[in-house]
Every structure is written in C-alpha cells, then in structure tokens.
Amino acid sequence: MRISKWSSYKPEVTALRKSGRSLPSIADEYGIAKSTLSYWFKDIELSQEKKALINECAEAKLKRARLKSAAWHRNQKQLRILKAEDEAISVHEQLPESSDAVLELSLAMLYFGEGSKNGSTGMGASDPFMLLFFIASTEKLYGLDRNDFRYDLHLRDDQNSAQLKEYWAKKMGISTEKIKYISKDPRTKGKPTRPGYMGVCQIVIGKIAIQRRLKALYNVYCSGIISGT
C-alpha cells in the first residue's frame, strides 16, 4: 500500500479540522492536496458550532478577496485615467498656440451636438463646464459679454428654484437677476430627482449669424472628413 508523503501531518491537520478549521485554509497552510484532506476528513462529524465557525471564516476570506479585487480594479481604472490624461496633454501640445481657428472649430463641433438649431443661437446643458466653454469661446471669438446673454433654467418638479438659481448664477459668473425664466417639467411630478442633478441651464446669445457661421463650419469640416478630402 502506497503511503502519502503527507501522512506524518495527518494527526496534526485532523486536529485542526476538528477544531473548526476549513479544508481550504488547511490545504493552503500545509500544501496538501484538497482531495487528500477530503479523504482524511470524511469521517469527521463537525458540530453546528464548528460548521458556523468555518462558514464565518469562509465569508470573511471572501470579503477580503472582494475588497482586494475592488482595490485592484480601482487602481487599474486610475492608471487608465492617467494614461488618457497623458495622451490628451500630448495631443493638446501639438495644437498651435492661441489659435482662434482651432477654438472656433471646437465650438462648432460642440454646437453640432448640443447647440440650439432653431431661430436663436444658444446652448442648454446640465454640465456647467460645457456651458462655461461655450460662454468663454463666444466672448473670445466674437467679442460678446456673458452679461448680455439670456439664461433660463429647466428643472424637475421637486427641485428648489431659488437654490438652483443661486447655483447656476455662481457657476456662470453672473448675477441672479440675469436668470429671468425658470420652468418645471410637470411630467416629473412625484418622481424624486437623483442626487447631484442640478437641472438644465439654457443660454441664448441672440445672434443668429453666429449660429449660421458655426453650422456652416461644422458642415464643411465634417463633409471633408466624410469624403476624405
């Protein structure tokens, strides 16, 4: 009969099993195959207390593993973000400095996706950063003044108009008096607003010639890309 090379450990690991140690933890500590341990332990009857202890240890180990995995994924995500930021900086450094042409093309492409397409030049968004770019670009390119723009707010039914008026005025760098019109969507009544959502600010600058210029610019640029010219 062949004797396992681990046989000398059998009394020791059997005692550990009877004390409430889990099979995987014993296998990890001694390097003994789980199949061997299962054979050795097959006749051991554990009390409910010992089984509960094993389950508790297993759950604790699983929790630690999940926390470790989550930390690893967060670290990997942060590395991907840093890589994207480095690549963005590299691209930005290749752009000509203080180029109004690049700025206007960027504005035109933003307008293509988010700007008003009706009889007024304007843009609405829930992202203050996007609207600040729109304001700064139109001021720089066309000599406009944000204090001459019209600002409207479109909110959900349960949102506080006064608080959000203060919020958007501060974000846009204007006085609250510049926000004249606030509407609430009746379709949202009885539906709680998700945390962090501050409504939509609509900016209208009122110069249709700028809209025509931006639409023409993104049409010319996009047509060239599509046609390969």
C-alpha atoms as an extended CHARMM CRD file, in Angstrom:
* protein
*
       229  EXT
         1         1  MET       CA              0.0000000000        0.0000000000        0.0000000000  PROA      1               0.0000000000
         2         2  ARG       CA              1.3900000000        3.3730000000       -1.0200000000  PROA      2               0.0000000000
         3         3  ILE       CA              1.8590000000        5.8200000000        1.8620000000  PROA      3               0.0000000000
         4         4  SER       CA              1.2400000000        9.5050000000        1.1670000000  PROA      4               0.0000000000
         5         5  LYS       CA              4.2230000000       11.7620000000        1.7050000000  PROA      5               0.0000000000
         6         6  TRP       CA              1.9030000000       13.9110000000        3.8100000000  PROA      6               0.0000000000
         7         7  SER       CA              0.9200000000       11.0910000000        6.1630000000  PROA      7               0.0000000000
         8         8  SER       CA              3.0100000000       12.4670000000        9.0070000000  PROA      8               0.0000000000
         9         9  TYR       CA              0.8150000000       15.5540000000        9.0250000000  PROA      9               0.0000000000
        10        10  LYS       CA             -2.4480000000       13.6260000000        9.2780000000  PROA      10              0.0000000000
        11        11  PRO       CA             -2.8490000000       13.7680000000       13.0880000000  PROA      11              0.0000000000
        12        12  GLU       CA             -1.9870000000       17.4760000000       13.1390000000  PROA      12              0.0000000000
        13        13  VAL       CA             -4.3320000000       18.5250000000       10.3380000000  PROA      13              0.0000000000
        14        14  THR       CA             -7.0860000000       16.2390000000       11.6250000000  PROA      14              0.0000000000
        15        15  ALA       CA             -6.9390000000       18.0350000000       14.9430000000  PROA      15              0.0000000000
        16        16  LEU       CA             -7.1780000000       21.3610000000       13.1560000000  PROA      16              0.0000000000
        17        17  ARG       CA            -10.2100000000       20.1580000000       11.2280000000  PROA      17              0.0000000000
        18        18  LYS       CA            -11.9290000000       19.0300000000       14.4070000000  PROA      18              0.0000000000
        19        19  SER       CA            -11.2120000000       22.4310000000       15.9620000000  PROA      19              0.0000000000
        20        20  GLY       CA            -13.2030000000       24.1060000000       13.1770000000  PROA      20              0.0000000000
        21        21  ARG       CA            -10.5930000000       24.9610000000       10.5450000000  PROA      21              0.0000000000
        22        22  SER       CA            -11.8010000000       24.9320000000        6.9550000000  PROA      22              0.0000000000
        23        23  LEU       CA            -10.4000000000       22.4690000000        4.4640000000  PROA      23              0.0000000000
        24        24  PRO       CA             -9.1130000000       25.1670000000        2.0540000000  PROA      24              0.0000000000
        25        25  SER       CA             -7.2650000000       27.0140000000        4.8190000000  PROA      25              0.0000000000
        26        26  ILE       CA             -5.5340000000       23.7940000000        5.9160000000  PROA      26              0.0000000000
        27        27  ALA       CA             -4.6420000000       22.9700000000        2.3260000000  PROA      27              0.0000000000
        28        28  ASP       CA             -3.1680000000       26.4430000000        1.8240000000  PROA      28              0.0000000000
        29        29  GLU       CA             -1.1220000000       26.2600000000        5.0180000000  PROA      29              0.0000000000
        30        30  TYR       CA              0.3180000000       22.7590000000        4.5710000000  PROA      30              0.0000000000
        31        31  GLY       CA              0.3290000000       22.4340000000        0.7990000000  PROA      31              0.0000000000
        32        32  ILE       CA             -1.6310000000       19.2120000000        0.9700000000  PROA      32              0.0000000000
        33        33  ALA       CA             -3.9900000000       18.3880000000       -1.8840000000  PROA      33              0.0000000000
        34        34  LYS       CA             -7.6350000000       19.0480000000       -1.0600000000  PROA      34              0.0000000000
        35        35  SER       CA             -8.5540000000       15.5950000000       -2.3480000000  PROA      35              0.0000000000
        36        36  THR       CA             -6.2050000000       14.0430000000        0.2310000000  PROA      36              0.0000000000
        37        37  LEU       CA             -7.6270000000       16.1440000000        3.0300000000  PROA      37              0.0000000000
        38        38  SER       CA            -11.1960000000       15.3160000000        1.9860000000  PROA      38              0.0000000000
        39        39  TYR       CA            -10.3560000000       11.6080000000        2.2520000000  PROA      39              0.0000000000
        40        40  TRP       CA             -8.7750000000       12.0430000000        5.6800000000  PROA      40              0.0000000000
        41        41  PHE       CA            -11.6630000000       14.1280000000        6.9850000000  PROA      41              0.0000000000
        42        42  LYS       CA            -14.5400000000       12.1090000000        5.5130000000  PROA      42              0.0000000000
        43        43  ASP       CA            -15.4560000000       10.5130000000        8.8520000000  PROA      43              0.0000000000
        44        44  ILE       CA            -15.1680000000       13.6640000000       10.9430000000  PROA      44              0.0000000000
        45        45  GLU       CA            -18.5250000000       14.9540000000       12.1520000000  PROA      45              0.0000000000
        46        46  LEU       CA            -18.4270000000       18.6420000000       12.9880000000  PROA      46              0.0000000000
        47        47  SER       CA            -20.7830000000       20.2810000000       15.4410000000  PROA      47              0.0000000000
        48        48  GLN       CA            -23.1080000000       23.0400000000       14.2770000000  PROA      48              0.0000000000
        49        49  GLU       CA            -20.9220000000       25.4870000000       16.1650000000  PROA      49              0.0000000000
        50        50  LYS       CA            -17.8080000000       24.3470000000       14.2850000000  PROA      50              0.0000000000
        51        51  LYS       CA            -19.6610000000       24.4540000000       10.9410000000  PROA      51              0.0000000000
        52        52  ALA       CA            -20.7870000000       28.0040000000       11.7340000000  PROA      52              0.0000000000
        53        53  LEU       CA            -17.1920000000       28.9490000000       12.5460000000  PROA      53              0.0000000000
        54        54  ILE       CA            -15.9710000000       27.5170000000        9.2230000000  PROA      54              0.0000000000
        55        55  ASN       CA            -18.6960000000       29.3920000000        7.3250000000  PROA      55              0.0000000000
        56        56  GLU       CA            -17.8380000000       32.6070000000        9.1630000000  PROA      56              0.0000000000
        57        57  CYS       CA            -14.1570000000       32.2570000000        8.2700000000  PROA      57              0.0000000000
        58        58  ALA       CA            -15.0210000000       31.4830000000        4.6510000000  PROA      58              0.0000000000
        59        59  GLU       CA            -17.2340000000       34.5660000000        4.4110000000  PROA      59              0.0000000000
        60        60  ALA       CA            -14.5110000000       36.7260000000        5.9620000000  PROA      60              0.0000000000
        61        61  LYS       CA            -11.9830000000       35.3850000000        3.4580000000  PROA      61              0.0000000000
        62        62  LEU       CA            -14.3790000000       36.0360000000        0.5880000000  PROA      62              0.0000000000
        63        63  LYS       CA            -14.9500000000       39.5790000000        1.8310000000  PROA      63              0.0000000000
        64        64  ARG       CA            -11.1970000000       40.2120000000        1.9820000000  PROA      64              0.0000000000
        65        65  ALA       CA            -10.8180000000       38.8260000000       -1.5200000000  PROA      65              0.0000000000
        66        66  ARG       CA            -13.5780000000       41.0670000000       -2.8200000000  PROA      66              0.0000000000
        67        67  LEU       CA            -12.0560000000       44.1280000000       -1.1520000000  PROA      67              0.0000000000
        68        68  LYS       CA             -8.6740000000       43.2660000000       -2.6290000000  PROA      68              0.0000000000
        69        69  SER       CA            -10.2260000000       42.7820000000       -6.0650000000  PROA      69              0.0000000000
        70        70  ALA       CA            -12.1070000000       46.0830000000       -5.8110000000  PROA      70              0.0000000000
        71        71  ALA       CA             -8.9080000000       47.8870000000       -4.8150000000  PROA      71              0.0000000000
        72        72  TRP       CA             -7.0800000000       46.3250000000       -7.7710000000  PROA      72              0.0000000000
        73        73  HSD       CA             -9.8090000000       47.4100000000      -10.1880000000  PROA      73              0.0000000000
        74        74  ARG       CA             -9.8170000000       50.9410000000       -8.7530000000  PROA      74              0.0000000000
        75        75  ASN       CA             -6.0620000000       51.1010000000       -9.1980000000  PROA      75              0.0000000000
        76        76  GLN       CA             -6.3110000000       49.8560000000      -12.7780000000  PROA      76              0.0000000000
        77        77  LYS       CA             -9.0360000000       52.4070000000      -13.5210000000  PROA      77              0.0000000000
        78        78  GLN       CA             -6.8790000000       55.1860000000      -12.1020000000  PROA      78              0.0000000000
        79        79  LEU       CA             -3.9760000000       54.0560000000      -14.2860000000  PROA      79              0.0000000000
        80        80  ARG       CA             -6.2270000000       54.1410000000      -17.3560000000  PROA      80              0.0000000000
        81        81  ILE       CA             -7.4130000000       57.6350000000      -16.4250000000  PROA      81              0.0000000000
        82        82  LEU       CA             -3.8340000000       58.8540000000      -16.0020000000  PROA      82              0.0000000000
        83        83  LYS       CA             -2.8790000000       57.3080000000      -19.3430000000  PROA      83              0.0000000000
        84        84  ALA       CA             -5.7990000000       59.0640000000      -21.0550000000  PROA      84              0.0000000000
        85        85  GLU       CA             -4.8140000000       62.3700000000      -19.4320000000  PROA      85              0.0000000000
        86        86  ASP       CA             -1.2060000000       61.9960000000      -20.5940000000  PROA      86              0.0000000000
        87        87  GLU       CA             -2.3820000000       61.2520000000      -24.1280000000  PROA      87              0.0000000000
        88        88  ALA       CA             -4.7220000000       64.2550000000      -24.0470000000  PROA      88              0.0000000000
        89        89  ILE       CA             -1.8750000000       66.5270000000      -22.9320000000  PROA      89              0.0000000000
        90        90  SER       CA              0.2940000000       65.1610000000      -25.7520000000  PROA      90              0.0000000000
        91        91  VAL       CA             -2.3980000000       65.9400000000      -28.3350000000  PROA      91              0.0000000000
        92        92  HSD       CA             -3.0180000000       69.3890000000      -26.8420000000  PROA      92              0.0000000000
        93        93  GLU       CA              0.6880000000       70.2230000000      -27.0410000000  PROA      93              0.0000000000
        94        94  GLN       CA              0.5810000000       69.5990000000      -30.7960000000  PROA      94              0.0000000000
        95        95  LEU       CA             -2.0820000000       72.2680000000      -31.3400000000  PROA      95              0.0000000000
        96        96  PRO       CA             -0.9850000000       75.7480000000      -32.4140000000  PROA      96              0.0000000000
        97        97  GLU       CA             -0.9230000000       78.2160000000      -29.5390000000  PROA      97              0.0000000000
        98        98  SER       CA             -3.7480000000       80.7750000000      -29.2970000000  PROA      98              0.0000000000
        99        99  SER       CA             -5.3800000000       79.5400000000      -32.4880000000  PROA      99              0.0000000000
       100       100  ASP       CA             -8.8150000000       81.0980000000      -32.9470000000  PROA      100             0.0000000000
       101       101  ALA       CA             -9.3990000000       78.7140000000      -35.8480000000  PROA      101             0.0000000000
       102       102  VAL       CA             -8.9620000000       75.6620000000      -33.6010000000  PROA      102             0.0000000000
       103       103  LEU       CA            -11.1310000000       77.2590000000      -30.9190000000  PROA      103             0.0000000000
       104       104  GLU       CA            -13.9100000000       78.0850000000      -33.3590000000  PROA      104             0.0000000000
       105       105  LEU       CA            -13.8270000000       74.5850000000      -34.8480000000  PROA      105             0.0000000000
       106       106  SER       CA            -14.0760000000       73.1460000000      -31.3260000000  PROA      106             0.0000000000
       107       107  LEU       CA            -17.0320000000       75.4170000000      -30.6200000000  PROA      107             0.0000000000
       108       108  ALA       CA            -18.6610000000       74.4570000000      -33.9070000000  PROA      108             0.0000000000
       109       109  MET       CA            -18.3540000000       70.7300000000      -33.1350000000  PROA      109             0.0000000000
       110       110  LEU       CA            -19.7720000000       71.2620000000      -29.6540000000  PROA      110             0.0000000000
       111       111  TYR       CA            -22.6120000000       73.2790000000      -31.1500000000  PROA      111             0.0000000000
       112       112  PHE       CA            -23.2220000000       70.4970000000      -33.6640000000  PROA      112             0.0000000000
       113       113  GLY       CA            -24.0440000000       68.1620000000      -30.7860000000  PROA      113             0.0000000000
       114       114  GLU       CA            -25.5200000000       70.4090000000      -28.1060000000  PROA      114             0.0000000000
       115       115  GLY       CA            -26.4790000000       73.7790000000      -29.5790000000  PROA      115             0.0000000000
       116       116  SER       CA            -29.9030000000       75.1200000000      -30.4800000000  PROA      116             0.0000000000
       117       117  LYS       CA            -30.8730000000       74.5180000000      -34.0960000000  PROA      117             0.0000000000
       118       118  ASN       CA            -33.9110000000       76.8200000000      -34.1880000000  PROA      118             0.0000000000
       119       119  GLY       CA            -34.0990000000       80.5890000000      -34.6910000000  PROA      119             0.0000000000
       120       120  SER       CA            -31.6850000000       81.5520000000      -31.9240000000  PROA      120             0.0000000000
       121       121  THR       CA            -28.0590000000       80.9030000000      -31.0990000000  PROA      121             0.0000000000
       122       122  GLY       CA            -27.8440000000       79.1170000000      -27.7770000000  PROA      122             0.0000000000
       123       123  MET       CA            -26.9770000000       76.0180000000      -25.8380000000  PROA      123             0.0000000000
       124       124  GLY       CA            -28.5210000000       74.1060000000      -22.9770000000  PROA      124             0.0000000000
       125       125  ALA       CA            -26.8050000000       71.5770000000      -20.7230000000  PROA      125             0.0000000000
       126       126  SER       CA            -26.7220000000       70.1660000000      -17.2160000000  PROA      126             0.0000000000
       127       127  ASP       CA            -22.9120000000       70.3550000000      -17.2230000000  PROA      127             0.0000000000
       128       128  PRO       CA            -21.6150000000       73.7900000000      -16.1050000000  PROA      128             0.0000000000
       129       129  PHE       CA            -18.1630000000       73.0610000000      -17.5570000000  PROA      129             0.0000000000
       130       130  MET       CA            -19.6010000000       72.6820000000      -21.0600000000  PROA      130             0.0000000000
       131       131  LEU       CA            -21.5680000000       75.9170000000      -20.7630000000  PROA      131             0.0000000000
       132       132  LEU       CA            -18.5420000000       77.8000000000      -19.4260000000  PROA      132             0.0000000000
       133       133  PHE       CA            -16.6000000000       76.7260000000      -22.5030000000  PROA      133             0.0000000000
       134       134  PHE       CA            -19.4710000000       77.9470000000      -24.6910000000  PROA      134             0.0000000000
       135       135  ILE       CA            -19.5180000000       81.3240000000      -22.9010000000  PROA      135             0.0000000000
       136       136  ALA       CA            -15.7360000000       81.8040000000      -22.8770000000  PROA      136             0.0000000000
       137       137  SER       CA            -15.4560000000       80.8330000000      -26.5550000000  PROA      137             0.0000000000
       138       138  THR       CA            -18.1610000000       83.1970000000      -27.7680000000  PROA      138             0.0000000000
       139       139  GLU       CA            -16.6850000000       86.0140000000      -25.6940000000  PROA      139             0.0000000000
       140       140  LYS       CA            -13.2000000000       85.4520000000      -27.0980000000  PROA      140             0.0000000000
       141       141  LEU       CA            -14.1620000000       84.8010000000      -30.7090000000  PROA      141             0.0000000000
       142       142  TYR       CA            -16.9810000000       87.2790000000      -31.2030000000  PROA      142             0.0000000000
       143       143  GLY       CA            -16.3730000000       89.9290000000      -28.5430000000  PROA      143             0.0000000000
       144       144  LEU       CA            -19.5940000000       89.1410000000      -26.6830000000  PROA      144             0.0000000000
       145       145  ASP       CA            -20.3350000000       89.6720000000      -22.9850000000  PROA      145             0.0000000000
       146       146  ARG       CA            -21.9610000000       86.9510000000      -20.8820000000  PROA      146             0.0000000000
       147       147  ASN       CA            -23.9760000000       89.6190000000      -19.0760000000  PROA      147             0.0000000000
       148       148  ASP       CA            -25.8260000000       90.2820000000      -22.3330000000  PROA      148             0.0000000000
       149       149  PHE       CA            -26.9560000000       86.6510000000      -22.7100000000  PROA      149             0.0000000000
       150       150  ARG       CA            -30.3050000000       85.2630000000      -21.6110000000  PROA      150             0.0000000000
       151       151  TYR       CA            -30.2920000000       82.4730000000      -19.0530000000  PROA      151             0.0000000000
       152       152  ASP       CA            -33.2310000000       80.1140000000      -18.4990000000  PROA      152             0.0000000000
       153       153  LEU       CA            -33.4850000000       77.1740000000      -16.1150000000  PROA      153             0.0000000000
       154       154  HSD       CA            -35.3800000000       73.9580000000      -16.7790000000  PROA      154             0.0000000000
       155       155  LEU       CA            -35.9090000000       71.9660000000      -13.6020000000  PROA      155             0.0000000000
       156       156  ARG       CA            -37.6840000000       68.9330000000      -12.2890000000  PROA      156             0.0000000000
       157       157  ASP       CA            -40.8380000000       69.3550000000      -10.2250000000  PROA      157             0.0000000000
       158       158  ASP       CA            -39.2680000000       68.7150000000       -6.8060000000  PROA      158             0.0000000000
       159       159  GLN       CA            -36.2350000000       70.9820000000       -7.2700000000  PROA      159             0.0000000000
       160       160  ASN       CA            -35.7690000000       74.2310000000       -5.3410000000  PROA      160             0.0000000000
       161       161  SER       CA            -35.9070000000       77.1430000000       -7.7930000000  PROA      161             0.0000000000
       162       162  ALA       CA            -34.2470000000       79.6960000000       -5.5140000000  PROA      162             0.0000000000
       163       163  GLN       CA            -31.3370000000       77.4460000000       -4.6030000000  PROA      163             0.0000000000
       164       164  LEU       CA            -30.6800000000       76.4130000000       -8.1930000000  PROA      164             0.0000000000
       165       165  LYS       CA            -30.9140000000       79.9930000000       -9.3660000000  PROA      165             0.0000000000
       166       166  GLU       CA            -28.0930000000       80.8090000000       -6.9400000000  PROA      166             0.0000000000
       167       167  TYR       CA            -26.1540000000       77.7210000000       -8.0440000000  PROA      167             0.0000000000
       168       168  TRP       CA            -26.2770000000       78.4770000000      -11.7630000000  PROA      168             0.0000000000
       169       169  ALA       CA            -25.6230000000       82.2040000000      -11.3390000000  PROA      169             0.0000000000
       170       170  LYS       CA            -22.4620000000       81.3970000000       -9.3810000000  PROA      170             0.0000000000
       171       171  LYS       CA            -21.3400000000       78.7520000000      -11.8820000000  PROA      171             0.0000000000
       172       172  MET       CA            -21.8860000000       81.0440000000      -14.8990000000  PROA      172             0.0000000000
       173       173  GLY       CA            -20.3100000000       84.0690000000      -13.2400000000  PROA      173             0.0000000000
       174       174  ILE       CA            -23.4360000000       86.2610000000      -13.4670000000  PROA      174             0.0000000000
       175       175  SER       CA            -25.8840000000       87.8430000000      -11.0460000000  PROA      175             0.0000000000
       176       176  THR       CA            -29.0840000000       86.0190000000      -10.1630000000  PROA      176             0.0000000000
       177       177  GLU       CA            -31.0390000000       88.8380000000      -11.8320000000  PROA      177             0.0000000000
       178       178  LYS       CA            -29.7810000000       87.5960000000      -15.1980000000  PROA      178             0.0000000000
       179       179  ILE       CA            -31.8100000000       84.3930000000      -14.7990000000  PROA      179             0.0000000000
       180       180  LYS       CA            -35.2980000000       85.5020000000      -15.7670000000  PROA      180             0.0000000000
       181       181  TYR       CA            -37.1950000000       82.3420000000      -16.6290000000  PROA      181             0.0000000000
       182       182  ILE       CA            -37.4840000000       79.1010000000      -14.6600000000  PROA      182             0.0000000000
       183       183  SER       CA            -39.6840000000       76.2300000000      -15.7760000000  PROA      183             0.0000000000
       184       184  LYS       CA            -40.5080000000       72.9210000000      -14.1330000000  PROA      184             0.0000000000
       185       185  ASP       CA            -41.3480000000       69.7830000000      -16.0340000000  PROA      185             0.0000000000
       186       186  PRO       CA            -44.8130000000       68.6000000000      -14.9010000000  PROA      186             0.0000000000
       187       187  ARG       CA            -44.0180000000       65.0980000000      -16.1260000000  PROA      187             0.0000000000
       188       188  THR       CA            -41.5600000000       64.7180000000      -13.2270000000  PROA      188             0.0000000000
       189       189  LYS       CA            -44.1320000000       65.3260000000      -10.5020000000  PROA      189             0.0000000000
       190       190  GLY       CA            -43.9420000000       62.6180000000       -7.8540000000  PROA      190             0.0000000000
       191       191  LYS       CA            -40.6440000000       61.3280000000       -9.2380000000  PROA      191             0.0000000000
       192       192  PRO       CA            -37.6680000000       62.0770000000       -6.9450000000  PROA      192             0.0000000000
       193       193  THR       CA            -34.6870000000       63.7570000000       -8.5700000000  PROA      193             0.0000000000
       194       194  ARG       CA            -31.4400000000       61.8170000000       -8.4670000000  PROA      194             0.0000000000
       195       195  PRO       CA            -28.7590000000       63.2700000000       -6.1780000000  PROA      195             0.0000000000
       196       196  GLY       CA            -26.4120000000       65.7160000000       -7.8640000000  PROA      196             0.0000000000
       197       197  TYR       CA            -28.7160000000       66.6460000000      -10.7400000000  PROA      197             0.0000000000
       198       198  MET       CA            -28.9650000000       70.4450000000      -10.8630000000  PROA      198             0.0000000000
       199       199  GLY       CA            -31.3120000000       70.8760000000      -13.7930000000  PROA      199             0.0000000000
       200       200  VAL       CA            -30.5380000000       72.3550000000      -17.2030000000  PROA      200             0.0000000000
       201       201  CYS       CA            -29.3370000000       75.8790000000      -17.8790000000  PROA      201             0.0000000000
       202       202  GLN       CA            -30.2430000000       77.2470000000      -21.3140000000  PROA      202             0.0000000000
       203       203  ILE       CA            -28.1140000000       80.1140000000      -22.6240000000  PROA      203             0.0000000000
       204       204  VAL       CA            -29.3260000000       82.2340000000      -25.5390000000  PROA      204             0.0000000000
       205       205  ILE       CA            -26.9720000000       84.8090000000      -27.0500000000  PROA      205             0.0000000000
       206       206  GLY       CA            -29.4630000000       86.0220000000      -29.6410000000  PROA      206             0.0000000000
       207       207  LYS       CA            -27.1910000000       86.4490000000      -32.6760000000  PROA      207             0.0000000000
       208       208  ILE       CA            -28.4320000000       84.1340000000      -35.4190000000  PROA      208             0.0000000000
       209       209  ALA       CA            -25.4160000000       84.9990000000      -37.5990000000  PROA      209             0.0000000000
       210       210  ILE       CA            -23.1810000000       83.1120000000      -35.1670000000  PROA      210             0.0000000000
       211       211  GLN       CA            -25.3760000000       80.0270000000      -35.4040000000  PROA      211             0.0000000000
       212       212  ARG       CA            -25.2150000000       80.1670000000      -39.1980000000  PROA      212             0.0000000000
       213       213  ARG       CA            -21.4230000000       80.5010000000      -39.0550000000  PROA      213             0.0000000000
       214       214  LEU       CA            -20.9920000000       77.5810000000      -36.6640000000  PROA      214             0.0000000000
       215       215  LYS       CA            -23.3650000000       75.3260000000      -38.6140000000  PROA      215             0.0000000000
       216       216  ALA       CA            -21.5480000000       76.1420000000      -41.8540000000  PROA      216             0.0000000000
       217       217  LEU       CA            -18.1780000000       75.4400000000      -40.2330000000  PROA      217             0.0000000000
       218       218  TYR       CA            -19.0850000000       72.0190000000      -38.8530000000  PROA      218             0.0000000000
       219       219  ASN       CA            -20.8060000000       71.0990000000      -42.1240000000  PROA      219             0.0000000000
       220       220  VAL       CA            -17.6950000000       72.0000000000      -44.1530000000  PROA      220             0.0000000000
       221       221  TYR       CA            -15.3470000000       70.2300000000      -41.7380000000  PROA      221             0.0000000000
       222       222  CYS       CA            -17.4490000000       67.0770000000      -41.3570000000  PROA      222             0.0000000000
       223       223  SER       CA            -18.0610000000       66.8320000000      -45.1030000000  PROA      223             0.0000000000
       224       224  GLY       CA            -14.3070000000       66.9380000000      -45.6880000000  PROA      224             0.0000000000
       225       225  ILE       CA            -13.7020000000       64.1620000000      -43.1560000000  PROA      225             0.0000000000
       226       226  ILE       CA            -16.5020000000       62.0170000000      -44.5810000000  PROA      226             0.0000000000
       227       227  SER       CA            -15.3270000000       62.4390000000      -48.1600000000  PROA      227             0.0000000000
       228       228  GLY       CA            -11.6700000000       62.0150000000      -47.2510000000  PROA      228             0.0000000000
       229       229  THR       CA            -10.6140000000       65.3580000000      -48.7060000000  PROA      229             0.0000000000
